[in-house]
Amino acid sequence: MEKRIAEIEMRISFQDETIAVLNEVIIEQQNKIDQLEQALIHLEEKGQSSQSLFDGVEPEEPPPPHY
């Protein structure tokens, strides 16, 4: 009986450690996702401001017929 209890305690200890490690990985992944979302927002804003510079400007020559 004591052997079974010790074995169960060992398994629980291992599972607790595994859960803690997985939680750290999830936190790191969420931080990276947050960084990437901020970078994407910045790029979208930069692209919109760049596009507004070209609005209303006609190209110097028409595009080739294969476009």
C-alpha positions as CSV (number, residue, x, y, z in Angstrom):
1,M,0.0,0.0,0.0
2,E,2.8,2.4,0.9
3,K,4.5,1.6,-2.4
4,R,1.4,2.5,-4.3
5,I,1.0,5.8,-2.4
6,A,4.7,6.7,-3.1
7,E,4.3,5.8,-6.7
8,I,1.2,8.0,-7.0
9,E,2.9,10.9,-5.2
10,M,5.8,10.6,-7.6
11,R,3.5,10.7,-10.6
12,I,1.7,13.8,-9.2
13,S,5.0,15.5,-8.6
14,F,6.1,14.8,-12.2
15,Q,2.7,16.0,-13.5
16,D,3.0,19.2,-11.5
17,E,6.4,19.9,-12.9
18,T,5.2,19.2,-16.4
19,I,2.3,21.5,-16.0
20,A,4.6,24.3,-14.7
21,V,6.9,23.9,-17.7
22,L,4.0,23.8,-20.2
23,N,2.6,26.9,-18.5
24,E,5.9,28.8,-19.0
25,V,5.9,27.8,-22.7
26,I,2.3,29.1,-23.1
27,I,3.3,32.4,-21.5
28,E,6.3,32.8,-23.8
29,Q,4.1,32.0,-26.8
30,Q,1.5,34.5,-25.8
31,N,4.1,37.2,-25.3
32,K,5.5,36.4,-28.8
33,I,2.0,36.6,-30.3
34,D,1.4,39.9,-28.6
35,Q,4.7,41.2,-30.1
36,L,3.8,40.0,-33.6
37,E,0.4,41.6,-33.4
38,Q,1.9,44.9,-32.5
39,A,4.4,44.6,-35.3
40,L,1.6,43.8,-37.7
41,I,-0.4,46.8,-36.6
42,H,2.7,49.0,-37.0
43,L,3.3,47.6,-40.5
44,E,-0.4,48.1,-41.5
45,E,-0.3,51.7,-40.3
46,K,3.0,52.3,-42.2
47,G,1.6,50.8,-45.3
48,Q,-1.6,52.9,-45.1
49,S,0.5,56.1,-44.6
50,S,2.7,55.1,-47.5
51,Q,-0.3,54.4,-49.7
52,S,-1.8,57.8,-49.0
53,L,1.3,59.4,-50.5
54,F,0.6,57.7,-53.8
55,D,-3.2,58.3,-53.9
56,G,-4.2,60.4,-56.8
57,V,-0.7,60.2,-58.5
58,E,-0.9,58.9,-62.0
59,P,1.8,56.5,-63.2
60,E,4.2,58.0,-65.7
61,E,3.5,55.4,-68.3
62,P,0.7,52.8,-68.6
63,P,1.5,49.3,-67.5
64,P,2.4,46.7,-70.2
65,P,-0.5,44.9,-71.8
66,H,0.2,41.6,-70.0
67,Y,-0.8,43.2,-66.6
